Amino acid sequence: MRAGDDEGGIAVFTAIVAIALLGIIGLTIDGGGKLRATERADAVAMEAARAAGQAIDPAAAVTGTGVHVDPAAAQAAAQAYLAAAGTRGSATLSPDGTRLTVTVHGTYPTKFLAIVGIESMDVTGHAGARLLHGITQPQ
């Protein structure tokens, strides 16, 4: 057996390792990108819920008779925030009108996974707000 019988073996090994490393790098980059897109969707949903929580009944607040959250105005404020942020989503009220849930939908366009046919990944963000006001107990 000669010392040169395994010629080309290192080249094949290097090609296989390079492809595996590119796959790992691609998954890391696209996984991190999807994570950032999900965090952004969560942040937009939280801000929309915060805008909803600030939708108080102006007539009662101005006259000093009380501060009460207007559920319909809260839902409209959340929808307006989502529209202004340029995101797709929904704001839904609980049946009793004391809780608002905001859901944001988006997509993350992949960089490396597009090579294997995965062009984008769906992302979703969630947030909620209790539409109650009070210091020691809800009003």
C-alpha positions in Angstrom: 0.0 0.0 0.0 1.4 3.3 -1.0 1.2 6.5 1.0 -0.7 8.3 -1.8 -3.6 5.9 -2.1 -6.0 8.3 -0.3 -5.6 11.2 -2.6 -8.7 13.4 -2.7 -10.0 12.2 0.6 -9.2 15.4 2.3 -11.0 17.4 -0.4 -14.2 15.4 0.0 -14.0 15.8 3.8 -13.4 19.5 3.5 -16.4 19.9 1.2 -18.7 18.0 3.5 -17.6 20.0 6.6 -17.9 23.3 4.7 -21.5 22.5 3.7 -22.3 21.5 7.2 -20.8 24.7 8.6 -22.7 26.9 6.1 -25.9 25.1 7.1 -25.2 25.8 10.8 -24.4 29.5 10.1 -27.5 29.8 8.0 -29.7 28.3 10.7 -28.1 30.6 13.3 -28.6 33.8 11.2 -32.2 32.9 10.2 -33.1 31.7 13.6 -31.8 34.9 15.1 -33.6 37.0 12.5 -36.9 35.2 13.3 -36.3 35.8 17.0 -35.8 39.5 16.4 -38.9 39.7 14.2 -40.9 38.0 16.9 -39.6 40.4 19.6 -40.6 43.3 17.3 -44.1 41.8 16.9 -44.4 41.4 20.7 -43.2 45.0 21.2 -45.7 46.4 18.7 -48.5 44.4 20.4 -47.5 45.7 23.8 -47.5 49.3 22.6 -50.9 48.8 21.0 -52.2 47.4 24.3 -50.7 50.4 26.1 -52.4 52.8 23.8 -55.7 50.9 24.4 -55.2 51.3 28.2 -55.0 55.0 27.8 -58.3 55.4 26.1 -60.3 56.8 29.0 -63.8 58.3 28.9 -63.0 62.0 28.3 -66.3 63.4 29.5 -66.0 61.8 32.9 -62.4 62.7 33.3 -62.9 66.3 32.4 -65.8 66.8 34.8 -64.0 65.0 37.5 -66.7 62.4 38.1 -64.2 59.6 37.5 -61.7 58.0 35.3 -63.2 55.1 33.4 -61.7 53.2 30.4 -64.0 53.2 27.4 -63.7 49.6 25.9 -64.8 50.5 22.4 -62.4 53.5 22.3 -59.6 51.2 23.7 -60.1 48.7 20.9 -60.2 51.5 18.3 -57.0 53.0 19.8 -55.2 49.6 19.6 -56.3 49.1 16.0 -55.2 52.7 15.1 -51.8 52.0 16.7 -51.4 48.8 14.6 -52.3 50.7 11.5 -49.9 53.5 12.2 -47.1 50.9 12.9 -47.8 49.3 9.5 -48.5 45.9 10.9 -51.2 43.3 10.5 -53.0 42.4 13.6 -56.2 42.4 15.7 -57.4 43.8 19.0 -60.2 41.8 20.7 -62.2 42.6 23.8 -63.2 40.1 26.4 -67.0 39.5 26.7 -67.1 41.6 29.9 -65.1 44.4 28.3 -62.3 44.4 30.9 -59.5 42.8 29.0 -58.1 43.6 25.6 -55.9 41.1 23.7 -53.7 42.3 20.8 -52.2 39.9 18.3 -49.7 41.0 15.6 -48.9 38.8 12.6 -45.8 39.3 10.4 -43.2 37.4 8.3 -39.5 37.2 8.4 -37.8 36.8 5.0 -35.1 34.2 5.3 -31.5 34.7 4.1 -30.0 31.3 4.0 -33.0 29.0 4.3 -34.3 30.4 0.9 -31.6 28.1 -0.6 -33.6 25.0 0.5 -37.0 26.6 -0.4 -38.0 28.3 2.8 -38.6 31.8 1.6 -40.1 33.2 4.8 -41.2 32.3 8.3 -44.4 33.5 10.1 -44.0 35.5 13.3 -46.7 36.3 15.8 -46.7 38.7 18.8 -49.2 38.9 21.7 -50.0 41.3 24.4 -52.9 42.1 26.7 -54.2 45.0 28.8 -56.6 45.0 31.7 -59.0 47.9 31.1 -59.5 48.8 34.7 -58.5 51.9 36.6 -57.9 52.3 40.3 -55.2 52.6 42.9 -56.2 50.2 45.7 -58.9 48.3 43.7 -60.2 48.2 40.1 -63.0 50.7 39.3 
